[in-house]
Amino acid sequence: MFGKRVMAALAALAVAGVLAVVAPMSSASAAACATPWSSGAVYTGGAVASHNGHNWSAKWWTQNETPGTAAVWADQGTCGGTTPGPGCDHPNWVAGRSYVTGDIVKYTDGKFYRAEHDNPGYDPVISTWYWEPYACGPATPTPSPTTTPNPGAFVVSEAQFNQMFPSRNSFYTYNGLVAALSAYPAFARTGSDTVRRQEAAAFLANVNHETGGLVHIVEQNTANYPHYCDLSQPYGCPAGQAAYYGRGPIQLSWNFNYKAAGDALGINLLNNPNLVQTDPSVAWKTGIWYWMTQNGPGTMTAHNAMVNGAGFGETIRSINGSLECGGRNPAQVQSRVNAYQRFVQILGTTPGGNLSC
C-alpha cells in the first residue's frame, strides 16, 4: 500500500494537471484500499485504484473514466476489510485549512466527509472534491454507496452556482438556467465529464465578466441604447430604435441578433426584446444560443472551442475578441481567465490549455 505522503504527492500532481502514471499494484494488497482514483491520473493495464470503498483494476490504459461506470475497470471487491481504524474521532472541518487525499473531516452537519483530492479547505457540502457523507466506526471508514450520476444532468449544482455568484441579482435564477438547457441539449453535455465541466465553467466565466458577477441584467451605459438599431435590415426596429440594448447573461444587443436569437428559439424577440430582461429562462436561452451558434469576431463558436480542445481563450475571441484579444485589452482577458480558473476549481476539474487569446 502506498504511504500517505506518496498518495498526497500523486493527487497533487493530478490536480495540477500533471499526468501521474500509476503502475500496476500487487494483488497481495487487494484487501487494503489502494491509492484513491483520480480523474487526472493515467492508469496503465493492471493498475489498481480505490473508489467508493472498492479496489478497481484497469484492463487497459485509461484516464478520466470513473471506476464503476466504465468498462475499462474490473471490480476487485471491497477494500479496507477489518483493518483497525480511528473510529469517529476525526477532526472538525476548518475552512481554508489544506487537506490531502484521504483526509476525513467532521462537517458542521455532524457527518463525515473524505477528501477525494488535495484541496485548500473547500466546503465538503458544496465541493465535488469530497466523497459523500462517510460512515465511520471501529473499522476503516468506507464511503457510503452513491447513485450512478445521471449523464444527462447539468454538471453544475445549485450550491456550486450560488458559490460562483454569491452577489448575483435574484433575476438570474438557477432554475431559469436549467430550464434553458432544453434549447440546446449539447451544451455542457458533450464529451467527457471533464470537457462538460470545463464548458460549463467557461460559459459561466464569460457570463460573470459580461454581467459583473450576474449583477447587471441590462447594459449600464444608456447612451449606447439608440446605436443598436441597424435600419438597413429589412425588418427594421419595430420595438423602437433604442430597444435593442444589451440584455441578459451575454448582453444580447442589436436588432439583428434579437431577430436571429428569437427565430432560433421560437420567441418573437424582435418585437418583444424586453422578454430577455423579464423572463430568466429566456435570458439564459439567449446566452446559450450565442454560445452554441455564433462565431462572433472569432473563427468558431464558443461551444466548439471547448469541446474540440481549442481552449478557453477562443471563447473570449468569439465573444469579444475584436476589443480584447491580441493585446487590445489584456486586463479584460485576464478577468475572464481568473473567473474560469476559479469556476473549474469549484467544479472539481482542471482548466486545460490555451487560456488566453
Buried (B, 14 or more C-beta within 10 A) or exposed (E): BBEEEEBBBBBBBBBEEEEBEBEEBEEEBBBBBBBBBBBBBBBEEBBBBBBBBBBBBBBEEBBBBBBEEEEBBEEBEBBBEEEEBEEBEBEEBEEEEEBBBBBBBBBEEEBBBBBBBBBEBBBBBBBBBBBBBBBBEEBBBBBBEEEEEEEEEBBBBBBBBEBBBEEBBEBBBBEBBBBBBEBBEEBBBBBBBBBBBBBBBBBBBBBBBBBEBBBBBBBEEEEEBBBBBBEEEEEEBEBEBBBBBBBBBBBBBBBBBBBBBBEBBEBBBBBBBBBBBEBBBBBBBBBBBBBBBBBBBBEBBBBBBBBBBBBBBBBBBBBBBEEBBEEEEBEBBEBBBBBBBBBBBBBBBBBBEEBBB
